[in-house]
């Protein structure tokens, strides 16, 4: 047992001294802020991404993620950490590579790859599988592997664990290590919690949020074994103020899905409330503000054109899919998804009705969409309801244009569109403006003066 504990103790010592080399796999809006947070604490960090453009940009100190300014990135790129192991070929506090073989020199591998849905709205975990298989080729004694990608409960133990414990040919270090058990045909098997450590810790990145960032957002962590949890908690505790340990990786996976399912269901509720209030002739915004004065038992959500981003439109479907495999129908999730996904169509019908009241048909009318990012003050258009609104209006024959101070061009379902560079000119030429994203930089009073017909999905114009 003492020899088994040495692997854990040695890794914990490297984590405490900030000598542990941390690899972050997937350098998008989740992985890059995490890599920067570790590097700024003095850890030697390796970012791994298959996109050569991202790798080249990061090694030049240039950021492509809005929440990580280039000046912040440049300050930690190509600088050797004073706490780093002088024997390590990892020469910078943050370097980026496209080659997974560097994992052989790393103490930690954190997987932050996308987990989209496929065309049938089922989980697409191919990126997790690809990253896991690559890590499995280089996993070694004393290594921590953590998954942050949002996924269904059981992924860590059902997909990653078998990859990492699959018998394989030993490396030179493992050949010399008597703790690693070899089979008669000279294959070795690493044991979780003894030889290596496996955990799940869901990302909680909120793009554009300046108040809650990596360092001060509580971090949920679940380990495959108690030792795995101990090591993962120690690592994240070096950069994050509060760690929330849970009993298993499944509990950690479920936590993330509950968080975003909660939001999806409540957004659907308030979206349907908006529809009901219109039919009843009631101002939904007055009702929401009045309800929000209750000091307990009510949390304010607001209606809008639908839901966007990588989390809320997708994550509940991971849970629903998993439950279908257990012969259970997650009715709340399915209903919320139907309501939220139908909101763009509802708003397009309101545009058509507004134009009709003004004596204009949708076909041939110039409709200006204001904002295409999925929420205000960011440049992210993933799953944005604005894309569906534009597509539906185009199908009705409208001459659709858009303006967004953060998004210069969009691509969606086979069409491409560039944003209008001159907002004043675009407003002057529009028969109708549709407020989809309420960016703070918009002067709503000026917009109201410059266009006669406005459909406001965000209650921004007032």
FENBELNOR-V824567 format. One line per field, one symbol per residue. ss: DSSP state (H for helix, E for strand, - for the rest). phi: phi as a letter, one per 20 degrees, with the letter a starting at -180 (. if undefined). burial: # if it has 9 or more other ideal C-beta (glycine too) atoms within 8 Angstrom, else .. A space follows every 50 residues. Layout:
# FENBELNOR-V824567
ss: ???
phi: ???
burial: ???
This chain:
# FENBELNOR-V824567
ss: -HHHHHHHHHHHHHHH-----EEEE-----HHHHHHHHHH----EEEE-- -HHHHHHHH----------HHHHH--E----------------EEEE--H HHHHH--EEEE-----E-----E--HHHHHHHHHHH------EEEEE--- ----HHHHHHHHHH---EE--HHHHH-----E----EE---E---EEEEE ------------------EEEEE--HHHHHHHHHHHH-----EEEE--HH HHHHHHHHHHHHHHHHHHHHHHHHHHHHHH---HHHHHHHH--------- -----------HHHHHHHHHHHHH------HHHHHHHHHHHHHHHHHHHH HHHHHHH--------EEEEE--------------HHHHHHHHHHH---EE EEE-----EEEE--EEEE----HHHHHHH--EEEE--------HHHHHHH ---EEE------
phi: .fffffffffffffffemefeddddndefeffgfffffffenffcdedbf efffgffffemdeddgfcfffffffdemdfffefffefffedfbccbddf ffffddeccdecefcfdefemdgddffffffffffffcfbgndddcddff affoggeedfgfffdfgbffeffffeeffeedegemedcedfndebccbc bffcfdgneeedcgfdegdeccdfcgffffffffffffccfcddfcfbff ffffgfffgefgfffffffffffffffffemdfffffffffffffbmcdf ccfaepcbneeffdggfffffffffdmcdefgfffffffffefgffffff fffffffemcfffnfeddeencffbfmcdedglffgfffffffffenfee cbcbfdcebccblndcbefffdffffffeeebddedcegfffeffffffe cfccddedlefn
burial: ...#..##.###.##..######################.#########. ...######.###.####.#.###.##...#..#...#.#.#######.# .##..########.#.......###.##########.############# #######.###.###....#...#....##..#...####.######### #####.##....##..#########.##########.###..#..#.### #######.###.#############.##.....#..##..#......... #.########.#############.....#..#####.###.######.# ##.###.#.#.#..##############.##.############.#.#.# ####.##..#......#.##.....##..##########..#.#..##.. #.###.##.##.
